[in-house]
Amino acid sequence: MERTDIIFQNQSISDGQTLVSVSKNFVIGFFSPGASSYRYVGIWDNDVSERRVVWVANRNSPIKDNLGTLKFDNSSNLIVADGSGNSFTVAHGMGLQDLEASILDNGNFVLRSIANQAKIIWQSFDFPTDTWLPEMNLTVGSKLLTSWKSSDDPAVGDYSFGPGITNASQLIIWWKGNAFWTSGGWDGDVNALIPELKSISTIPLYFDCDNLTCTYTPNPASRMTKFMLDPNGPLNIAQFDPDAQSWTLLWRQPASCEVSDLCGVFGICNNNMLPSHCRCPKGFAPQDTQYKFIDSRKGCSRKIPLQCTGDKFIDMPGMRLPGNREKLSVTGDDECQSACMINCSCTAYSLLNGCSLWYGDLTNLQDGYNGSGVGTLYLRVAASELESISSSGHKILWIAGALPSGAFVIFCLVLFIWIRRLKYKGKGKQNGHHSLMTTDTIKLWESEEAGSQFTMFSFSQITNATDNFSTEAKLGEGGFGPVYKGNLPDGQEVAVKRLAANSGQGLAEFKNEILLIAKLQHSNLVGLLGCCIEGEEMLLVYEYMPNKSLDFFLFEKSRRALLDWEMRMNIIEGVAQGLIYLHKHSRLRIIHRDLKASNILLDTDMNPKISDFGMARIFDPKGTQANTKRVVGTYGYMAPEYAMAGIFSVKSDVYSYGVLLLEIVSGMKNAGSQRRGNSLSLLGYAWELWNEGRCQELIDKPLHGRCPENVALRCIHVSLLCVQEQAADRPSMTEVLSMITNENATVLDPKQPGFLSMLVSNQAEITEETCSLNGLSITNLDGR
């Protein structure tokens, strides 16, 4: 029996019955997808020849009989129940008694007050599945499309889609948390996010994106449009044709070569090449000769390593140029070529629209592309590749090859000085290629640290202490590089961090760590004993922490059980004390910017020590906030205003502390692939439980009955205050510690958190720098 668009609290919908929106655009009812016999509650298009479900209520909790009902329970919650009495909660009614559930003409299913229909208690648009409809907001981290597992199973699949973590107007498809495709930047123009639609659609789409959300509307609004994420990853845009009573597919992406890093490092993609879309450039070979390019992203490696002096460039016309370029102002083409040649880290250059340089491994190379940004790429190869490449018809650019070696060195030196006078600054070190420390720099650092108890170790002292960096001495790997345990001649145990060649960190972070942490003295900060700068080697020497880091215990089930409540409170209070010292009582006012569980080290007595000051910033004591174009930190711990706009303050650390506090009490990671309740993050789940008065469910199971519940709940309460979306609403660390330790302290109700956690399988550590791609301002993310 077909119903109207509404059910009230004394009504229900049984399997076989439906609700239809007023204008008969959408239907909600029970369905079975594909060949499955399971039953689900979903919303689909009405009066269309082929049913396409746009939302599923119980996607992860199917009903296994045909006796399902959609109804209100005694607590005013909207539930889906099967014939055996099992139920799944779709929406929480907050105990209200004047509710109705209605399917609207825009496809939104809402729970609202009968007396005041503008008061929406819950709406399906806040919990999208695989379809983005007009007027629906997608939000960074918390409201993303997630694909079905298959056409027969609407459970959460491997792909997600939504606004970019650092730029909400850049839409991204993720596969298991890794960027799979990106729309590029947005300049505010009609259809600018999806430029191809300008030529194929008569119905413009108007996008409205800010720092956190993105929505769209068709013009005219009466023409229905939808974005659909396939189980195997592609995103489809379709519009309804009222004459044919069917949906017309307007656009589908990504094409094979639009998949990010499809062919790996130095691999060249071409959509017209079959059976594989990938090949290696001349002078390169597949990393693994046993695999087919289309099935792997291992990419290509050089047949002969670069020698720097005497290297050559081959021209590769018709290439879609990579985006992570550096623009250089020069007066002629030869200057661009020479600037790349004298920097051993420079991999390629192009003369399209000026001089562009690339450093390190190249990715996302493409030929056969018909869009903009296509030109000749000059790729650096070893001189000994000359004969084989020449025989294949490539033009070889000789760079000073005919000069005697001594004259070449003098030429490079003179040219280097001249280019420096033009204010050229190479970016080799930002791509993991570090220049040598000069004697003057070392002396400067030594003089800056002369007043502190700081030792300049020799490299031989470090190799002796670590048994020549033996495998047995290795403790782990961080963003800086490998960490080794060492023993000094006096018997003192130390931890040695060795800067890796491919580290995302460099000289600036290395110096930053020395200048900051060597001047700080606090029981909850890790102690820096000294450093070593010798040749290309850069190492930091710390006091040794035998119990590793907090994440080692917190995120592993058996070890987490060892963290009793007393230990956790000691860590909670100790980290807070350390931050108060940094923000308020140290000689320098410091913002850490990368506070997380892996950066909390534990000594013999499990006392916490805040570590990793490579990203920390000295802050003006009179200032309230600062801005940077270089955003560093870890997804899941970064405050929204910092990740989105580069604005940081002491309240950025407070946000990170709030996430950490919630993780310590719950034993769960904030960022992860596991869906909790209706949320993709721990913060979203905590907020959901807070609104439902069920925060005790957040307390880690090993603590049940073994901790004062009121104190644990207070910690959860305070954590939600710390992660509020607006920085001004967050308390200071002094106030945080007072609220945690003083049961008589006033604790306000929190506002909604800044949900900044992507659906990722592992917490991604990032640095971000602004660069330019095809005239659009985008962000470049480099792993730390």
NORDA-V761502 format. One line per field, one symbol per residue. psi: psi as a letter, one per 20 degrees, with the letter a starting at -180 (. if undefined). burial: I if it has 9 or more other ideal C-beta (glycine too) atoms within 8 Angstrom, else O. A space follows every 10 residues. Layout:
BEGIN
psi->???
burial->???
END
This chain:
BEGIN
psi->ppabjqqrij rrprpiqrqp rgjkgqqpaq rppcjqiqpq prprqqlpho popiqpglhj mqpjrkkqqo rqaijjqpqp qaijiqqppg qpjkjqjlqq pqprijjppq prpghniino hqqhhimqej poqqipppqp hhnqqprqhr iiojrpaiqq paqqhiohio pqpqokipph qqiarpjiqp jhhmhhihii pioqpoqopb hhrprqqqoq iiopqqppoq hjgqpqpqqp ohgilrppoh qpqqrgiipp kgjapjqpqo hipqiqiqrq rpjqqqhoii qpgijqkhbq qqhpqqifpi rrpqpnqkpo prhlrpppor irhhhgghhh gioiiphrrq jplappqqqb pprkqprkpi arkpappopp rqhiigghhh ijjqppopok hiqqgghggg gggghggghh hjkpoqjghi kjoprqprhh gghggghhjh irnppoqqhh hghghjlllq hhiphapahh aqpqprorhj ipprpppppq hkqirbgghg hggghfhhip oqijpqpoha rpoocippqp orqpohjcrh hhghkpghhh iinrhggghh gghggggghg gghgirhpop pgilprhijo qpahjkpqop anjhjqppqo hirhrrqqio pqbpphipqg hghgjjpqah ighgghhggg ghhghhjqqg pripppcjqi rhghgghghg hjkkhhihpp giipijqohh gghhggghhh hhkqgphhiq rrhghghghg ioiiqporpq rprnomornq hqpppqqpqp apokiqprqo ppp.
burial->OOIOIOIOOO OOIOIOIIII IOOOIIIIII IOIOOIOIII IIIIIIOIOO OIIIIIIIIO OOIOIOIIII IIOOOIIIII IIOOOOIIOI IIIOOIOOII IIIIOIIIII IIIOOOOOOO IIIIIOOIII IIIIIIIIII IIIIIIIIIO OOIIOOIOII IIIIIIIIII IIIIIOIOOI IIIIIIOOOO IIIIOOIOOO IOIIIIIOIO OIIIIIIIIO OOIIIIIIII IOIIIIIIII IOOOOIIIOI IOIIOIIOII OIIIIIIIII IOIOOIIIII IIIIOIIOOO IOIOOIOOII IIOOOIOOOI IIIIIIOOII IIIOIIOIOI OOOOIIIIII IIIOIIIIII IIOIIIIIII OIIIIIIIOO OOIIIIIIII IIIOIIOIIO OOOIOIIOII OOOOOOOIIO IIOOIIOOIO OOOOOIIIII IIIIOOOOOO OIOOIIOOIO OOOIOIIOIO IIIOIIOOIO OOIIOOOIII IIIIIIOIOO OOIIIIIIII OOIIIIIOII IIIIIIIIII OIOIIIOIII IIIOOOIIII IIOOIOIIII IIIIIOOOII OOIIIOIIII IIIIIIIIII IIIIOIOOII IIIIIIIOII IIIOOIIIII IIIIIIIOIO OOOOIIOOOO IIIIIIIIII IIIIOIIIII IIIIIIIIII IIIIIIIIII IIOOIIOOII IIIIIIIIII OOOOIOOIII OIIOOOIOOO IIIIIIIIII IIIIOOIOOI IIIOOIIIII OOOOOOOOOI OOIIIIIIII OOIIIIIIIO IIIOOIOIII OIOI
END
